[in-house]
Amino acid sequence: MTFQAYDANLCPLPDASTWNKKWLKKQSDFLDSAISKYFIGEVWLDDVLIRSN
């Protein structure tokens, strides 16, 4: 599963790997908690691996 980040105007954001580490952690934690623990597979935010099963 791959998520791509967009702003409120639907313009793509820079790749997640270029984000501030604190902001990236906050977004990664949110995504990890929002995805069911029963989902089997990799979860990516742009070019950053969030979870791997």
CHARMM internal coordinates of N, CA and C (Angstrom, degrees):
IC EDIT
DIST 1 N 1 CA 1.4277
DIST 1 CA 1 C 1.5281
ANGL 1 N 1 CA 1 C 106.73
DIST 1 C 2 N 1.3128
ANGL 1 CA 1 C 2 N 116.66
DIHE 1 N 1 CA 1 C 2 N 131.31
DIST 2 N 2 CA 1.4595
ANGL 1 C 2 N 2 CA 120.97
DIHE 1 CA 1 C 2 N 2 CA -179.31
DIST 2 CA 2 C 1.5153
ANGL 2 N 2 CA 2 C 109.82
DIHE 1 C 2 N 2 CA 2 C -124.40
DIST 2 C 3 N 1.3236
ANGL 2 CA 2 C 3 N 115.98
DIHE 2 N 2 CA 2 C 3 N 130.44
DIST 3 N 3 CA 1.4566
ANGL 2 C 3 N 3 CA 122.10
DIHE 2 CA 2 C 3 N 3 CA 174.91
DIST 3 CA 3 C 1.5159
ANGL 3 N 3 CA 3 C 108.30
DIHE 2 C 3 N 3 CA 3 C -107.91
DIST 3 C 4 N 1.3163
ANGL 3 CA 3 C 4 N 116.09
DIHE 3 N 3 CA 3 C 4 N 139.83
DIST 4 N 4 CA 1.4550
ANGL 3 C 4 N 4 CA 121.14
DIHE 3 CA 3 C 4 N 4 CA 175.58
DIST 4 CA 4 C 1.5217
ANGL 4 N 4 CA 4 C 107.31
DIHE 3 C 4 N 4 CA 4 C -118.38
DIST 4 C 5 N 1.3254
ANGL 4 CA 4 C 5 N 116.61
DIHE 4 N 4 CA 4 C 5 N 132.98
DIST 5 N 5 CA 1.4606
ANGL 4 C 5 N 5 CA 121.77
DIHE 4 CA 4 C 5 N 5 CA -174.73
DIST 5 CA 5 C 1.5244
ANGL 5 N 5 CA 5 C 111.53
DIHE 4 C 5 N 5 CA 5 C -86.49
DIST 5 C 6 N 1.3380
ANGL 5 CA 5 C 6 N 115.18
DIHE 5 N 5 CA 5 C 6 N 132.78
DIST 6 N 6 CA 1.4569
ANGL 5 C 6 N 6 CA 123.03
DIHE 5 CA 5 C 6 N 6 CA 176.97
DIST 6 CA 6 C 1.5213
ANGL 6 N 6 CA 6 C 108.81
DIHE 5 C 6 N 6 CA 6 C -131.02
DIST 6 C 7 N 1.3362
ANGL 6 CA 6 C 7 N 116.78
DIHE 6 N 6 CA 6 C 7 N 154.76
DIST 7 N 7 CA 1.4588
ANGL 6 C 7 N 7 CA 119.71
DIHE 6 CA 6 C 7 N 7 CA 176.05
DIST 7 CA 7 C 1.5274
ANGL 7 N 7 CA 7 C 109.45
DIHE 6 C 7 N 7 CA 7 C -88.55
DIST 7 C 8 N 1.3294
ANGL 7 CA 7 C 8 N 116.80
DIHE 7 N 7 CA 7 C 8 N -173.91
DIST 8 N 8 CA 1.4662
ANGL 7 C 8 N 8 CA 121.67
DIHE 7 CA 7 C 8 N 8 CA -176.23
DIST 8 CA 8 C 1.5311
ANGL 8 N 8 CA 8 C 112.49
DIHE 7 C 8 N 8 CA 8 C -65.29
DIST 8 C 9 N 1.3253
ANGL 8 CA 8 C 9 N 118.03
DIHE 8 N 8 CA 8 C 9 N -21.71
DIST 9 N 9 CA 1.4649
ANGL 8 C 9 N 9 CA 122.13
DIHE 8 CA 8 C 9 N 9 CA 178.89
DIST 9 CA 9 C 1.5162
ANGL 9 N 9 CA 9 C 112.52
DIHE 8 C 9 N 9 CA 9 C -95.07
DIST 9 C 10 N 1.3261
ANGL 9 CA 9 C 10 N 116.43
DIHE 9 N 9 CA 9 C 10 N 11.84
DIST 10 N 10 CA 1.4613
ANGL 9 C 10 N 10 CA 124.20
DIHE 9 CA 9 C 10 N 10 CA -179.54
DIST 10 CA 10 C 1.5228
ANGL 10 N 10 CA 10 C 113.32
DIHE 9 C 10 N 10 CA 10 C 62.74
DIST 10 C 11 N 1.3227
ANGL 10 CA 10 C 11 N 115.57
DIHE 10 N 10 CA 10 C 11 N 30.62
DIST 11 N 11 CA 1.4611
ANGL 10 C 11 N 11 CA 121.20
DIHE 10 CA 10 C 11 N 11 CA 172.80
DIST 11 CA 11 C 1.5225
ANGL 11 N 11 CA 11 C 107.93
DIHE 10 C 11 N 11 CA 11 C -95.05
DIST 11 C 12 N 1.3075
ANGL 11 CA 11 C 12 N 118.18
DIHE 11 N 11 CA 11 C 12 N 133.06
DIST 12 N 12 CA 1.4720
ANGL 11 C 12 N 12 CA 119.58
DIHE 11 CA 11 C 12 N 12 CA -178.49
DIST 12 CA 12 C 1.5291
ANGL 12 N 12 CA 12 C 111.87
DIHE 11 C 12 N 12 CA 12 C -63.24
DIST 12 C 13 N 1.3191
ANGL 12 CA 12 C 13 N 115.44
DIHE 12 N 12 CA 12 C 13 N 140.58
DIST 13 N 13 CA 1.4612
ANGL 12 C 13 N 13 CA 121.64
DIHE 12 CA 12 C 13 N 13 CA 175.94
DIST 13 CA 13 C 1.5260
ANGL 13 N 13 CA 13 C 109.21
DIHE 12 C 13 N 13 CA 13 C -85.92
DIST 13 C 14 N 1.3372
ANGL 13 CA 13 C 14 N 117.55
DIHE 13 N 13 CA 13 C 14 N 162.48
DIST 14 N 14 CA 1.4711
ANGL 13 C 14 N 14 CA 119.43
DIHE 13 CA 13 C 14 N 14 CA 174.40
DIST 14 CA 14 C 1.5356
ANGL 14 N 14 CA 14 C 109.97
DIHE 13 C 14 N 14 CA 14 C -59.67
DIST 14 C 15 N 1.3144
ANGL 14 CA 14 C 15 N 117.32
DIHE 14 N 14 CA 14 C 15 N 158.86
DIST 15 N 15 CA 1.4631
ANGL 14 C 15 N 15 CA 121.16
DIHE 14 CA 14 C 15 N 15 CA 178.63
DIST 15 CA 15 C 1.5288
ANGL 15 N 15 CA 15 C 110.60
DIHE 14 C 15 N 15 CA 15 C -53.02
DIST 15 C 16 N 1.3176
ANGL 15 CA 15 C 16 N 115.64
DIHE 15 N 15 CA 15 C 16 N 144.22
DIST 16 N 16 CA 1.4606
ANGL 15 C 16 N 16 CA 121.59
DIHE 15 CA 15 C 16 N 16 CA -176.50
DIST 16 CA 16 C 1.5277
ANGL 16 N 16 CA 16 C 112.57
DIHE 15 C 16 N 16 CA 16 C -60.40
DIST 16 C 17 N 1.3068
ANGL 16 CA 16 C 17 N 117.64
DIHE 16 N 16 CA 16 C 17 N -27.34
DIST 17 N 17 CA 1.4665
ANGL 16 C 17 N 17 CA 120.15
DIHE 16 CA 16 C 17 N 17 CA -179.34
DIST 17 CA 17 C 1.5300
ANGL 17 N 17 CA 17 C 112.11
DIHE 16 C 17 N 17 CA 17 C -66.61
DIST 17 C 18 N 1.3212
ANGL 17 CA 17 C 18 N 117.83
DIHE 17 N 17 CA 17 C 18 N -16.62
DIST 18 N 18 CA 1.4685
ANGL 17 C 18 N 18 CA 120.90
DIHE 17 CA 17 C 18 N 18 CA 179.39
DIST 18 CA 18 C 1.5292
ANGL 18 N 18 CA 18 C 112.39
DIHE 17 C 18 N 18 CA 18 C -94.39
DIST 18 C 19 N 1.3280
ANGL 18 CA 18 C 19 N 117.77
DIHE 18 N 18 CA 18 C 19 N -3.70
DIST 19 N 19 CA 1.4652
ANGL 18 C 19 N 19 CA 121.95
DIHE 18 CA 18 C 19 N 19 CA -177.74
DIST 19 CA 19 C 1.5197
ANGL 19 N 19 CA 19 C 111.05
DIHE 18 C 19 N 19 CA 19 C -73.71
DIST 19 C 20 N 1.3253
ANGL 19 CA 19 C 20 N 115.01
DIHE 19 N 19 CA 19 C 20 N 160.49
DIST 20 N 20 CA 1.4567
ANGL 19 C 20 N 20 CA 123.15
DIHE 19 CA 19 C 20 N 20 CA 171.49
DIST 20 CA 20 C 1.5350
ANGL 20 N 20 CA 20 C 107.59
DIHE 19 C 20 N 20 CA 20 C -57.43
DIST 20 C 21 N 1.3204
ANGL 20 CA 20 C 21 N 117.33
DIHE 20 N 20 CA 20 C 21 N 134.88
DIST 21 N 21 CA 1.4808
ANGL 20 C 21 N 21 CA 121.60
DIHE 20 CA 20 C 21 N 21 CA -174.94
DIST 21 CA 21 C 1.5280
ANGL 21 N 21 CA 21 C 112.27
DIHE 20 C 21 N 21 CA 21 C -58.90
DIST 21 C 22 N 1.3255
ANGL 21 CA 21 C 22 N 117.82
DIHE 21 N 21 CA 21 C 22 N -36.58
DIST 22 N 22 CA 1.4689
ANGL 21 C 22 N 22 CA 121.16
DIHE 21 CA 21 C 22 N 22 CA -179.85
DIST 22 CA 22 C 1.5368
ANGL 22 N 22 CA 22 C 110.37
DIHE 21 C 22 N 22 CA 22 C -65.96
DIST 22 C 23 N 1.3364
ANGL 22 CA 22 C 23 N 116.14
DIHE 22 N 22 CA 22 C 23 N -43.83
DIST 23 N 23 CA 1.4670
ANGL 22 C 23 N 23 CA 120.65
DIHE 22 CA 22 C 23 N 23 CA 179.38
DIST 23 CA 23 C 1.5270
ANGL 23 N 23 CA 23 C 110.72
DIHE 22 C 23 N 23 CA 23 C -67.23
DIST 23 C 24 N 1.3105
ANGL 23 CA 23 C 24 N 117.60
DIHE 23 N 23 CA 23 C 24 N -41.28
DIST 24 N 24 CA 1.4618
ANGL 23 C 24 N 24 CA 121.32
DIHE 23 CA 23 C 24 N 24 CA 178.74
DIST 24 CA 24 C 1.5281
ANGL 24 N 24 CA 24 C 110.75
DIHE 23 C 24 N 24 CA 24 C -61.85
DIST 24 C 25 N 1.3334
ANGL 24 CA 24 C 25 N 117.72
DIHE 24 N 24 CA 24 C 25 N -41.80
DIST 25 N 25 CA 1.4627
ANGL 24 C 25 N 25 CA 120.94
DIHE 24 CA 24 C 25 N 25 CA 178.52
DIST 25 CA 25 C 1.5260
ANGL 25 N 25 CA 25 C 110.89
DIHE 24 C 25 N 25 CA 25 C -62.64
DIST 25 C 26 N 1.3356
ANGL 25 CA 25 C 26 N 116.28
DIHE 25 N 25 CA 25 C 26 N -41.85
DIST 26 N 26 CA 1.4648
ANGL 25 C 26 N 26 CA 120.51
DIHE 25 CA 25 C 26 N 26 CA 179.72
DIST 26 CA 26 C 1.5281
ANGL 26 N 26 CA 26 C 110.36
DIHE 25 C 26 N 26 CA 26 C -61.48
DIST 26 C 27 N 1.3169
ANGL 26 CA 26 C 27 N 117.50
DIHE 26 N 26 CA 26 C 27 N -45.14
DIST 27 N 27 CA 1.4571
ANGL 26 C 27 N 27 CA 121.74
DIHE 26 CA 26 C 27 N 27 CA 179.80
DIST 27 CA 27 C 1.5289
ANGL 27 N 27 CA 27 C 111.22
DIHE 26 C 27 N 27 CA 27 C -68.71
DIST 27 C 28 N 1.3130
ANGL 27 CA 27 C 28 N 117.45
DIHE 27 N 27 CA 27 C 28 N -39.16
DIST 28 N 28 CA 1.4657
ANGL 27 C 28 N 28 CA 121.86
DIHE 27 CA 27 C 28 N 28 CA 178.93
DIST 28 CA 28 C 1.5228
ANGL 28 N 28 CA 28 C 110.77
DIHE 27 C 28 N 28 CA 28 C -63.99
DIST 28 C 29 N 1.3263
ANGL 28 CA 28 C 29 N 116.84
DIHE 28 N 28 CA 28 C 29 N -44.65
DIST 29 N 29 CA 1.4638
ANGL 28 C 29 N 29 CA 120.87
DIHE 28 CA 28 C 29 N 29 CA 178.71
DIST 29 CA 29 C 1.5228
ANGL 29 N 29 CA 29 C 110.98
DIHE 28 C 29 N 29 CA 29 C -62.26
DIST 29 C 30 N 1.3336
ANGL 29 CA 29 C 30 N 116.41
DIHE 29 N 29 CA 29 C 30 N -41.03
DIST 30 N 30 CA 1.4660
ANGL 29 C 30 N 30 CA 120.27
DIHE 29 CA 29 C 30 N 30 CA 178.69
DIST 30 CA 30 C 1.5243
ANGL 30 N 30 CA 30 C 110.77
DIHE 29 C 30 N 30 CA 30 C -62.39
DIST 30 C 31 N 1.3186
ANGL 30 CA 30 C 31 N 116.96
DIHE 30 N 30 CA 30 C 31 N -48.24
DIST 31 N 31 CA 1.4629
ANGL 30 C 31 N 31 CA 120.28
DIHE 30 CA 30 C 31 N 31 CA -179.90
DIST 31 CA 31 C 1.5174
ANGL 31 N 31 CA 31 C 111.56
DIHE 30 C 31 N 31 CA 31 C -61.95
DIST 31 C 32 N 1.3211
ANGL 31 CA 31 C 32 N 116.28
DIHE 31 N 31 CA 31 C 32 N -43.00
DIST 32 N 32 CA 1.4646
ANGL 31 C 32 N 32 CA 120.19
DIHE 31 CA 31 C 32 N 32 CA -178.69
DIST 32 CA 32 C 1.5224
ANGL 32 N 32 CA 32 C 110.55
DIHE 31 C 32 N 32 CA 32 C -62.36
DIST 32 C 33 N 1.3234
ANGL 32 CA 32 C 33 N 117.52
DIHE 32 N 32 CA 32 C 33 N -38.50
DIST 33 N 33 CA 1.4656
ANGL 32 C 33 N 33 CA 120.33
DIHE 32 CA 32 C 33 N 33 CA -179.68
DIST 33 CA 33 C 1.5303
ANGL 33 N 33 CA 33 C 111.75
DIHE 32 C 33 N 33 CA 33 C -76.13
DIST 33 C 34 N 1.3277
ANGL 33 CA 33 C 34 N 117.15
DIHE 33 N 33 CA 33 C 34 N -26.52
DIST 34 N 34 CA 1.4654
ANGL 33 C 34 N 34 CA 120.85
DIHE 33 CA 33 C 34 N 34 CA -178.28
DIST 34 CA 34 C 1.5312
ANGL 34 N 34 CA 34 C 112.71
DIHE 33 C 34 N 34 CA 34 C -79.87
DIST 34 C 35 N 1.3203
ANGL 34 CA 34 C 35 N 117.46
DIHE 34 N 34 CA 34 C 35 N -23.78
DIST 35 N 35 CA 1.4624
ANGL 34 C 35 N 35 CA 121.62
DIHE 34 CA 34 C 35 N 35 CA -179.32
DIST 35 CA 35 C 1.5293
ANGL 35 N 35 CA 35 C 108.42
DIHE 34 C 35 N 35 CA 35 C -86.52
DIST 35 C 36 N 1.2872
ANGL 35 CA 35 C 36 N 115.84
DIHE 35 N 35 CA 35 C 36 N 133.21
DIST 36 N 36 CA 1.4659
ANGL 35 C 36 N 36 CA 121.42
DIHE 35 CA 35 C 36 N 36 CA 179.91
DIST 36 CA 36 C 1.5193
ANGL 36 N 36 CA 36 C 111.23
DIHE 35 C 36 N 36 CA 36 C -56.89
DIST 36 C 37 N 1.3336
ANGL 36 CA 36 C 37 N 115.49
DIHE 36 N 36 CA 36 C 37 N 140.76
DIST 37 N 37 CA 1.4618
ANGL 36 C 37 N 37 CA 119.01
DIHE 36 CA 36 C 37 N 37 CA 177.36
DIST 37 CA 37 C 1.5272
ANGL 37 N 37 CA 37 C 111.07
DIHE 36 C 37 N 37 CA 37 C -67.59
DIST 37 C 38 N 1.3319
ANGL 37 CA 37 C 38 N 117.08
DIHE 37 N 37 CA 37 C 38 N -13.00
DIST 38 N 38 CA 1.4555
ANGL 37 C 38 N 38 CA 121.54
DIHE 37 CA 37 C 38 N 38 CA 179.76
DIST 38 CA 38 C 1.5285
ANGL 38 N 38 CA 38 C 112.32
DIHE 37 C 38 N 38 CA 38 C -88.55
DIST 38 C 39 N 1.3390
ANGL 38 CA 38 C 39 N 117.20
DIHE 38 N 38 CA 38 C 39 N -6.43
DIST 39 N 39 CA 1.4613
ANGL 38 C 39 N 39 CA 120.11
DIHE 38 CA 38 C 39 N 39 CA 176.87
DIST 39 CA 39 C 1.5237
ANGL 39 N 39 CA 39 C 108.29
DIHE 38 C 39 N 39 CA 39 C -71.62
DIST 39 C 40 N 1.3132
ANGL 39 CA 39 C 40 N 116.06
DIHE 39 N 39 CA 39 C 40 N 126.97
DIST 40 N 40 CA 1.4579
ANGL 39 C 40 N 40 CA 121.46
DIHE 39 CA 39 C 40 N 40 CA 179.14
DIST 40 CA 40 C 1.5177
ANGL 40 N 40 CA 40 C 107.85
DIHE 39 C 40 N 40 CA 40 C -107.57
DIST 40 C 41 N 1.3100
ANGL 40 CA 40 C 41 N 116.42
DIHE 40 N 40 CA 40 C 41 N 117.55
DIST 41 N 41 CA 1.4552
ANGL 40 C 41 N 41 CA 121.29
DIHE 40 CA 40 C 41 N 41 CA 179.64
DIST 41 CA 41 C 1.5159
ANGL 41 N 41 CA 41 C 110.61
DIHE 40 C 41 N 41 CA 41 C 148.24
DIST 41 C 42 N 1.3058
ANGL 41 CA 41 C 42 N 115.68
DIHE 41 N 41 CA 41 C 42 N 179.02
DIST 42 N 42 CA 1.4597
ANGL 41 C 42 N 42 CA 121.36
DIHE 41 CA 41 C 42 N 42 CA 179.93
DIST 42 CA 42 C 1.5156
ANGL 42 N 42 CA 42 C 109.94
DIHE 41 C 42 N 42 CA 42 C -88.16
DIST 42 C 43 N 1.3327
ANGL 42 CA 42 C 43 N 115.38
DIHE 42 N 42 CA 42 C 43 N 146.56
DIST 43 N 43 CA 1.4575
ANGL 42 C 43 N 43 CA 121.94
DIHE 42 CA 42 C 43 N 43 CA 175.11
DIST 43 CA 43 C 1.5248
ANGL 43 N 43 CA 43 C 107.10
DIHE 42 C 43 N 43 CA 43 C -120.97
DIST 43 C 44 N 1.3344
ANGL 43 CA 43 C 44 N 116.07
DIHE 43 N 43 CA 43 C 44 N 124.18
DIST 44 N 44 CA 1.4546
ANGL 43 C 44 N 44 CA 122.41
DIHE 43 CA 43 C 44 N 44 CA -177.61
DIST 44 CA 44 C 1.5169
ANGL 44 N 44 CA 44 C 109.75
DIHE 43 C 44 N 44 CA 44 C -119.42
DIST 44 C 45 N 1.3084
ANGL 44 CA 44 C 45 N 117.00
DIHE 44 N 44 CA 44 C 45 N 143.44
DIST 45 N 45 CA 1.4570
ANGL 44 C 45 N 45 CA 123.90
DIHE 44 CA 44 C 45 N 45 CA 168.04
DIST 45 CA 45 C 1.5172
ANGL 45 N 45 CA 45 C 105.35
DIHE 44 C 45 N 45 CA 45 C -115.50
DIST 45 C 46 N 1.3186
ANGL 45 CA 45 C 46 N 116.41
DIHE 45 N 45 CA 45 C 46 N 106.14
DIST 46 N 46 CA 1.4645
ANGL 45 C 46 N 46 CA 122.81
DIHE 45 CA 45 C 46 N 46 CA -172.27
DIST 46 CA 46 C 1.5207
ANGL 46 N 46 CA 46 C 109.53
DIHE 45 C 46 N 46 CA 46 C 53.28
DIST 46 C 47 N 1.3242
ANGL 46 CA 46 C 47 N 118.11
DIHE 46 N 46 CA 46 C 47 N -109.66
DIST 47 N 47 CA 1.4626
ANGL 46 C 47 N 47 CA 121.62
DIHE 46 CA 46 C 47 N 47 CA -176.74
DIST 47 CA 47 C 1.5331
ANGL 47 N 47 CA 47 C 113.11
DIHE 46 C 47 N 47 CA 47 C -109.38
DIST 47 C 48 N 1.3420
ANGL 47 CA 47 C 48 N 116.83
DIHE 47 N 47 CA 47 C 48 N 20.43
DIST 48 N 48 CA 1.4661
ANGL 47 C 48 N 48 CA 121.92
DIHE 47 CA 47 C 48 N 48 CA -178.67
DIST 48 CA 48 C 1.5211
ANGL 48 N 48 CA 48 C 109.40
DIHE 47 C 48 N 48 CA 48 C -118.09
DIST 48 C 49 N 1.3177
ANGL 48 CA 48 C 49 N 116.74
DIHE 48 N 48 CA 48 C 49 N 126.51
DIST 49 N 49 CA 1.4573
ANGL 48 C 49 N 49 CA 121.80
DIHE 48 CA 48 C 49 N 49 CA 177.65
DIST 49 CA 49 C 1.5251
ANGL 49 N 49 CA 49 C 108.64
DIHE 48 C 49 N 49 CA 49 C -76.79
DIST 49 C 50 N 1.3416
ANGL 49 CA 49 C 50 N 116.95
DIHE 49 N 49 CA 49 C 50 N 120.86
DIST 50 N 50 CA 1.4575
ANGL 49 C 50 N 50 CA 122.43
DIHE 49 CA 49 C 50 N 50 CA -179.43
DIST 50 CA 50 C 1.5229
ANGL 50 N 50 CA 50 C 110.86
DIHE 49 C 50 N 50 CA 50 C -90.67
DIST 50 C 51 N 1.3279
ANGL 50 CA 50 C 51 N 115.84
DIHE 50 N 50 CA 50 C 51 N -45.31
DIST 51 N 51 CA 1.4634
ANGL 50 C 51 N 51 CA 120.09
DIHE 50 CA 50 C 51 N 51 CA -179.31
DIST 51 CA 51 C 1.5187
ANGL 51 N 51 CA 51 C 109.68
DIHE 50 C 51 N 51 CA 51 C -148.53
DIST 51 C 52 N 1.3123
ANGL 51 CA 51 C 52 N 116.03
DIHE 51 N 51 CA 51 C 52 N 142.63
DIST 52 N 52 CA 1.4525
ANGL 51 C 52 N 52 CA 121.85
DIHE 51 CA 51 C 52 N 52 CA 177.38
DIST 52 CA 52 C 1.5218
ANGL 52 N 52 CA 52 C 108.29
DIHE 51 C 52 N 52 CA 52 C -132.43
DIST 52 C 53 N 1.3315
ANGL 52 CA 52 C 53 N 116.55
DIHE 52 N 52 CA 52 C 53 N 129.54
DIST 53 N 53 CA 1.4731
ANGL 52 C 53 N 53 CA 120.35
DIHE 52 CA 52 C 53 N 53 CA 178.65
DIST 53 CA 53 C 1.4916
ANGL 53 N 53 CA 53 C 110.09
DIHE 52 C 53 N 53 CA 53 C -110.82
END
COOR INIT
IC SEED 1 N 1 CA 1 C
IC BUILD
